[in-house]
Each structure stands twice: as C-alpha cells, then as structure tokens.
Amino acid sequence: MSIVGLTLDYGPFGFMDRFDPDFVCNASDNSGRYSYQAQPAVCRWNLAKLAEALGPELQAARAEAILDEYLPLYNSFYLANMRRKLGLLRKEEPEDEALITDLLQTMHNTGADFTNTFRCLGQVHCPKEGEGEEEEVERAVDLLMEQCSSLEELKEANKPTMDQRELLMVLSLAQSSPALFQMVADRKSVSRQLERLGRLKELMETNQEDLTAKQREDWTRWVKQYRKRLARECDGEDDAQQVEEERVRVMNSTNPRVVLRNYIAQNAIEAAENGDFSEVQRVLKVLEKPFSAQPGLEQPGWVHRGGVREQGERDEGAEGQEEEAAGPASRPCVPYDSKPPLWASELCVT
C-alpha cells in the first residue's frame, strides 16, 4: 500500500462471486490474513508500518493518535458507500448499520452472488400507496433467489480446505500440547475450518427443497425490512417519483453490472494463448463501462447471434480462425453479468 493508500500488489486479485466474509483472492493465503473481512485491519497494519518507517520524523504518540483516527474514518466511508449501494440517500438512520450487516449475513447464508445481488436491489421499489405489498415483496424475492447458490454449490463451497485427517491431528495437538499447537497451527484458521465443517454437516442433512424454502424465508424477511426503510426515505418528500428515480440512478452508478470475474478472465486468457485476442478486446470494451447495459456485448464472442453455442465451436465459413478451440468445448457460454458457471469454482489463483 502506497503513502496515498493505493495497493501496489499487482496480483493475484479477484472479484468475489458468492458472498463469503472469509473470501481470499489468493489461494496461498491459508491464514486468511487478506480475507474480505480482514481488509480494514490489514490496512491499519500497513499504516502502522508506515508510521514506524517515519519514526525519525514522527513522534510515537503523534503516530498513535493519527492511527486512532483510522477506524472511525473507515467506518464512516464504508457506511456512506453502503448507503449509496442501497439507495439510502436522503436520511441517515442508526439502524442502517444493522440493515447492512443483516443483508451481508443473508447473502452469506443463501450463497448469494455479491455483485448481482446489489444490482438487483435497484429493482426493489419504494412502497407506493395502493400497491400490493405481498406481491411486490414476492417479486423482489424472486429476483434475489435467482442469485442464490444451490445445495450442491453450497456443499462444495463449505468443504474444509484442510484435509480432514490433518485437521483431526491439529485438534489432537491442541489438546495434548497447546504450546506446540501455537507453533505449527493458526488458531483462527483452524476455527474457520471447524465452522465450514459444521456448516457442511448441516447441508448434508438437508435437501434442495428445504434449502430453497429457507433461502426464500431469509430474503422475504430482509426485503420487508428494506422496503420499510425505503418508505421512510420518501417520508415528507413532495415528489416521491423523483426520489425513486434518483435512488435507482445512484444505485446503478454505484453497483457495477459487470466485473472481471475469474472465469471471464480465464476464457480470455485461454483464447489469447491460442492466438485469438478478440475476447480480450471484447472484455476490455465491456469493462470500460461496467455500470451500463451494452447491447451486442452482453455475451462472449463465441455466441451466435441466433442463440448460444458451446465455447470452442466455430462459425461456418469463418476465415482466419484456428482449428483448435479457444477453450474447452464443454464449457457452456453465459452472459458476462450472470452468476458464474459451475466450473468457475475450480479456478484457483495463487
């Protein structure tokens, strides 16, 4: 991190698909030091190291006082940005923080796609007089349910990354020799492995129908809270329609429609490795306007105008194309703004 707060590490990096507070973009970060939820703390650590480097010119007491300003300032910016992502622009309520925390927890519980869930919230309407509350809530929940993980996806996501025999050995060591355990294992990492194991056990004891019902129940509860908050946003406003339009505009300019997901990058990389840079250029063009719909650029370049085909198929009569497919032909093509395909979970970046 530079003196102006910019990250200088050029990789690996990644955008989160399914929301997970323990998400790490670098698979070699076994301890989760740079996980999503650890970002605020690790940034403070970076600043503390900067203060140490400036030691000859910066008194320790002064440095500590400056560092004490960091977390309140971070939280202030974080809440302001999250309010924009939720379209809460006119009022700041103490309960907003709980609403945001509950949203993230619901996303985690249901395995919801991080990027697309926020984008979907722009289609949740502020309550209007005379409309059916239940119908509007159900419509919103239907949109959000499309972004949730299936039972099999959640099982795969919650498998412990540590071998079960290794985990049992480490746990035994914690009981028999705590001092040695501290030397060879990370307590937080082991705790996360146990949490994943517990979650996996719960998932193994349920079925898709029950999971879907629970996901719908969780989202229905949260959407109702959110709509109540949106209603208070419009209280006392002369032109509720203008408030609504402004809210949607700000949300759609804050929540990207498309991000550089690992599978999108992988498709472009594989095509480029085979000498075809058209997908790299196409993805770059889409990412130049990540908040906007771009007709004609909604799907990867190997899609027929009349429908979807498998990656690797060629247009009849196309000139200058390699005989070899740009990527595995077994991969179905999905739009750039969709949930990632199942095979994306196999990608591991270190």
Residue pairs with C-beta under 8 A, 6 or more apart in sequence:
1 7
1 8
1 43
1 46
1 47
1 50
2 8
3 50
5 43
11 349
12 25
12 26
12 27
12 349
12 350
13 25
13 26
14 25
14 261
14 262
14 349
15 114
15 115
15 259
15 260
15 261
15 262
16 23
16 25
16 36
16 114
16 115
17 113
17 114
17 115
17 261
17 262
17 339
17 340
17 344
18 111
18 112
18 113
18 114
18 149
18 153
18 157
19 104
19 107
19 108
19 111
19 112
19 113
19 114
19 117
20 36
20 108
20 157
21 35
21 36
21 37
21 104
21 108
22 32
22 35
22 36
22 37
22 192
23 35
23 36
24 32
24 34
24 35
24 36
25 34
25 349
26 34
26 349
26 350
27 348
27 349
27 350
28 350
29 35
30 161
30 186
30 189
31 186
31 188
31 189
32 38
32 188
32 189
32 192
33 42
34 42
40 71
40 74
40 78
43 70
43 74
44 67
44 70
44 71
47 67
47 70
48 67
51 58
51 63
51 64
51 66
51 67
54 63
55 63
79 96
79 97
79 100
81 254
82 96
82 100
83 89
83 92
83 96
84 250
84 251
84 254
85 118
85 121
85 251
85 254
85 255
86 99
86 100
86 103
86 121
86 226
86 251
87 121
87 122
87 230
87 233
87 247
87 248
87 250
87 251
88 96
88 229
88 230
88 233
89 233
89 246
89 247
89 250
90 233
90 237
90 243
91 232
91 233
93 229
93 232
95 229
96 229
99 225
99 226
99 229
102 222
102 225
103 222
103 226
106 112
106 218
106 219
106 221
106 222
107 114
107 117
109 215
109 218
110 148
110 149
110 215
110 218
110 219
111 148
111 149
111 153
111 154
111 157
112 144
112 147
112 148
112 149
113 147
113 339
113 340
115 255
115 256
115 259
116 147
116 337
116 338
116 339
117 144
117 147
118 251
118 255
119 252
119 255
119 256
119 257
119 337
120 140
120 143
120 144
120 146
120 147
121 226
121 251
121 255
122 248
122 251
122 252
122 255
123 140
123 143
124 140
124 143
124 223
124 226
124 227
124 230
125 131
125 136
125 140
125 227
125 230
125 244
126 227
126 230
126 231
126 233
126 234
126 240
126 243
126 244
126 247
127 133
127 136
127 227
127 228
127 230
127 231
128 240
133 227
136 227
137 220
137 223
137 224
137 227
138 220
140 223
140 227
141 216
141 219
141 220
141 223
144 219
144 223
145 212
145 215
145 216
145 219
146 339
147 339
148 215
148 219
149 157
150 208
150 211
151 203
151 206
151 207
151 208
151 211
153 342
153 345
154 203
154 211
155 200
155 203
155 204
156 345
157 345
158 196
158 199
158 200
158 203
159 196
159 200
160 167
160 193
160 196
160 197
160 200
161 193
161 196
162 170
162 189
162 190
162 193
167 190
167 193
167 194
167 197
170 181
170 184
170 185
170 190
171 190
173 180
173 181
173 184
173 185
174 181
174 185
174 190
181 187
203 211
230 247
233 243
233 247
234 240
234 243
234 244
237 243
252 291
253 291
255 291
256 290
256 291
257 290
257 291
257 292
257 293
257 337
258 286
258 287
258 290
258 336
258 337
259 287
259 290
260 283
260 287
261 340
261 344
262 340
262 344
262 347
262 349
263 340
263 341
263 343
263 344
263 347
264 283
264 336
265 283
266 344
266 347
267 279
267 300
267 311
267 326
267 327
267 331
268 279
268 280
268 282
268 283
270 326
270 327
270 328
271 277
271 278
271 279
271 280
271 326
271 327
272 279
272 280
274 322
274 324
274 325
274 326
275 322
276 321
276 322
276 326
278 301
279 300
279 301
279 302
279 326
282 297
282 300
282 301
283 336
285 294
285 297
286 294
286 297
286 336
297 336
298 335
298 336
298 337
299 308
299 333
299 334
299 335
299 336
300 311
300 333
300 336
302 309
302 311
302 312
302 313
302 326
302 333
303 309
303 333
304 315
308 332
308 333
309 333
310 329
310 330
310 331
310 332
310 333
311 325
311 326
311 327
311 328
311 329
311 331
311 332
311 333
312 325
312 326
312 327
312 328
312 329
312 331
313 325
313 329
314 321
314 325
315 321
331 341
331 343
332 341
334 340
334 341
